[in-house]
Amino acid sequence: MNKNLILVNSKDETIGETNVLDAHLGNAKLHRAYTAILKNNKNEILLTKRSLKKPLWPTYWDGSFSSHPRVGETLEQSCERRAKEELGIEVKNFKDLFNYSYHIKWNTVFSEREINHILIAEYNNDFINPNPEEVDEYQWMSWGKAVKFSLDKKNLIAPWWEIAIEQTIARRIKMI
């Protein structure tokens, strides 16, 4: 499979491709991304703490996982692949809720410039086997607790997750 990321215009229309590094260098190139949210039948969502080994926002809290679809891969296919790679689990039936565009510099070398899709799926198994290259910790919590947690730990929350929470509230989307 082509490992390149999908470059998009402001309408999220594909305009090309690039490798992961070039997508994030300097002011970055606008590319498609997503944050996946796993919910369970206990009315909880899974939050993860990004591994120290992540090049952007290491040790920051995120949704269940965030990534980029590769060229030739749908958002849903990418979510299924990354659930296995990051959390060691099999999850199907991701639903694309909404998307938003943002640009944030990490440092003088790297930035995020993405149209970020928010996808959700149900996962009702207690088994999670996080890949230590991707995830340091994880917690299941109610949506209300996740929002409060993210507000209380604002300087430890990945910026795209913070925006996702704000957008979810503004759009009055019920997460659980």
N, C-alpha and C positions, 0 to 999 in steps of 0.2 A: 504494500500500500504506500502511496505517496505520503510522506510525512510533512509536507508543506502545509502551511496555514492558508486560509482563504482571505484574500484582501477584498474589502467591500467598499462601496461608496456610502454616502450618508443615508441612503434608502435601504441599506443592507443587501444591495445587489452585488453579486460577484463581479470583480473587475480584474482579478489576477491571483497570484499566489506568491508566497515567499517562505523562507525558512524561519524557524522560531526565533533565532537570534536577531535576524534583520527586522523582524516584525516589532521587536522591542527596543532596538537601539535608538539613542537620541530622543527625538520627540515621538518616535514610533510611527508605524504605518497602521492605518485603520484596518482592523481585521475582526473576524467573527469570533466570538467567545461565548461561554455560558457558565452559569452557576447552577449546579444541581442541588435540589433540596429533597432529602428523603424524609418521609413522614411515616409514622407507625400507627397502629390501631389504639395506642394509648394517648393519642392527641399530642404527640411529641414530634419534633424535628431533630435531625442530627446536625450538630455543628462540629467542625474539625479544626484543630490547630495545625497550621502548616509547618512542615518539617524545617528544621534549621538548614537543611540542604537545598531548600528552594531558593532560586536566584532572586526572586522578587517577593517582597513581604514575607520573609521567613519568620516563623513563630507567631504570626498573626492568625487570629481566628477568622473562619470563613464559613460559608454554608457547608453543605455536606462534602462537596468538592467543586472545583472550578477548573476549566480547561478550554481547549479549542478544538473544534472539529477539523479534521484534516481534509485536504482536497479529495473529493469523491465520497465523502462520508457525511451523512445527515447528522443533525444535532442529536437525535435520539440514538443513533448508532454509536456516536462518540460517547454519550453518557453511559451506555451499556459497557463499552470498552473501558472507560476510565473508572467505573464502579469496581470492575475487577482489578485494574492496575493499582488503584489507590487504596481501596478498602477490602479487597479480596473477596468480594461478594458478587452475586449475580442479581441484577435488577432489570426489569423490563417495564414497558409501558410508560415511558416518560412523556409528560405533557408540557408543551411550550406555553407558558402563561403570558409573557410579555417580554419586551426588550427595551433597552435604553443605550444611549451612547455616552461615553465619558473619556476623558484624557487626564491622566495623573502621572507626574514624574516620580520615579522611585529615588533616583539619584542623578548625578551628572551623566551617567552612562545609559540607564534604562528608563523606559516609560511604558505605561499601558495606554493604548488608544484603541478602544474596542466598542463594537456594538455587542453588548452583553445580553444574552437571552437567559431568562429564568425558567428553568424546567423543574417539574416536580414528579415524584413517583412514590409509590407505597412500598415499604420494606418492613415486614413484620417478623423478622427473625432476630434473635438476640446475638447471633454470630456476626462478628466483624473482625477481620484480620488485617489491620492497617499496614500498609507498606511503609517502613520507617524512612524511606527516601522521600515520601510524600506527606505523611501525617505523623505528628508527635503525640497528639491526644485527641479524644473525641468525647462528646457529651450529648445525650438525648435530653431535650428540654421542651417545655410547652412554648408555643409561639410567643406568648406574653413574657415569659422568662427570657427567651432568646432576644427579644427586643430590649428588655431591661438590661440584660447582660451586655449587649452590644453598645448601649448608651453609657453604661457604667465603665466599660473598658474601651472607650472610643479610640484611644491611642494604640490599642492592641487588636483592632478589627481591620481586616483587609478593606480597602476603600470601596471596591465593587460590591462587597457584602453590605456595607453601610448604605450605599446607594440603593441596593436591592430592597433593603428593609424600608427605607424612606419611600421608594416607589410603590411597594406593596401596600403600605399604609395609605399613601396618597390615592392610589387606584381602588382602594377599598376591596382588595382581594383577600378572601378568607383562605388562610393557609391550612387550617386544620378543621 
